[in-house]
Amino acid sequence: MSELGLANPELNKSMLDPRIKAFISLDAGLTRGFTVDSLEKIKIPALIIGAGVDIGDTDAKLESGYVQEFLPKSSSNYIIIPDAMHFSFIQICKSNALDILNQEKQDESIICKDGGYRARGEIHREVTDLIIGFLSKTFKK
């Protein structure tokens, strides 16, 4: 433990930043690194969006769902987009990206694939609408 620096008391101090009034998470990974105690201390509104199509590492219920499980239900929203994959939330790939990526390394083209019948741009529009709705509700004047 000491060689990793995990006993450092600085790690236990509050990381609260009063400038942050809400947060949005897009198919977060490695979330089980957050302790239940730290998640339960989050008191700001949250929009947690998960991808419905598992790309083979960990299901959204065990990642985004883990975070949502310990956030206040009254101020957080958890939404799964059924036909999104983890990389659906990044930019739209160029038309020749699949070929270029596959030449670089086998299976790298996964970053340009989505999980269903919709184009990535349509998924982005849905995500944008969800985010605008969340922020409008959270910060209404």
N, C-alpha and C positions, 0 to 999 in steps of 0.2 A: 504494500500500500504506500509506504513512504517513498519508494522509488518513482511512483506515478504522481506523487504530489497530492494524493487524495486526502491527506491529513492536514493540509494547509487550511488554517482557519479562515482565510480569505474566501474560500469556496463556500463557506456557510453564511456569509454575510448577505444581506438583501441586495438583489440586483434590480430592484424596483426603479423604474425611470418614470417620474411623474409626467413627462411629456407624452408618453404613450397612453392613449385613452381607449384604444380598441386594437384588436389584431385579427388578421386573416391568415389562415394556413391553407396551402394548396397541396394536398396529398403528401403530407410530411412523412419523413422516414426516420427511423432510429428513435422514435419518440419514447420508447420504453426506457430510455436513458434519463428521462425526467422522473423524479420521485413523485409518488402520490402526494406527499406533503407539499412539494413545491407547486404542483398543479392546483391543489386545493386552495392555495394562497392567492391564486390569480382571481382578481375581482373585477376585471374590466370585460366589456363585451367582446365576444369572439365569434368569428365565422370559420368553421372548420369544414373544408371541402375535401372529400376523398374520391379516389378513382375506383370505379366499380369493377374494372377488369384487372385482375392480379397478373403482374408480369413475371411471376415466379419467385419473387423474394418473400414478401410478406403481405398478406391480405390487409386492405384498408381498415378493417375492423380492429386489427391488432396494432395499427399505427395511428391514424387519425381518430379512430374509435377509442383508442386508449386515452388520448388527450381529452376527448369529449367526456368520457366517463367521469372524470374528476373535476370538470369545470362546473361553475354554477349553471344549472339548467335554465334559470330565469334570464340569463344574459348571454347565453351561447346558443348557436345554431350548428347543427351537424347535418351535412348534406352529402350524399353519395351521388355522383354522376355515373349512371350505370354503364354507359358506353365509353367512358374515359379510361385511359391507361395513365400510368405515372407521368409519362413524358407528354401527355396531351396538354399540359399546362405551360409548356415552353413555346417558343416561337414556331411559326409555320415553316416547314422545311421547303427549300427550293426544289424545283421540279426534278433536278438530277441528283438530289441528295442521297436517295437510296442506293444508287449505283456507286457513288463516291464512298459512302460509308461502308458498303459491303466490300469494296476493294481494299479499304484500310484494314478492316478486321471483320471476320465473320460474326454475324449477329449484331453488329453495331447499328444497323438500320432500325433497330427497335425504337430508337429515339424519334423516328419519324412516323411510327405506326400508332394508330388509335384503335380502340377496341370494338367499334361497332360500325354502324352504317353511315354515321355523320362525318363530315369533314372536320378537321381540327378547327377551322374558322368558326363553324357552327358551335362547337364546344366552347370556344373562346367567347362567343356572344352570350351563351348561357352563363358562363362564369362571370362575365362583365355585368350582366343583369343582376345576378345574385349579389355581387359585391356592391354595386350601386344601391340596390335595395337595402342591404345591410347598413351601409354607411349613412344613407339618407335617414333611416329609422334611428340609428345610433346618435347621429349628430343633428337631428331636426332642431330648428331654432324655436 
